[in-house]
């Protein structure tokens, strides 16, 4: 078995529901995963949009999620530190927590939710950037899984 990531509100390659976007309530979608590898100590999550006009846009950074956690309920609070000890980084909206899809009108964009099983907790402060998170994860990733959803606005 390999690490697998899914959501109750959208399937792989399908539309992210409007309430999980900047056009709706802007709440994070539910996510769940299974089969993390032996030795997993924590998880990290990166959500980004590679189709953004100015290059890849980061929508969510979450790290130091304890290994026993296997799901995130819809609407994770936009707090720097969560009650379970996880921390959230700064997205490209300049805020902590999830910032939902809000692409310019036209072709739908792809949004990748990437989960990383790590063999340690990361020595990072809440509000860290994607580059800082990626550097801290180097050499510590045991497995990864991705879930891609799409969202677009009409012209």
Helices and strands as residue ranges (DSSP letters): E 4-6, G 18-20, E 31-34, E 42-49, E 57-66, E 71-72, E 87-88, E 109-118, H 130-137, E 141-151
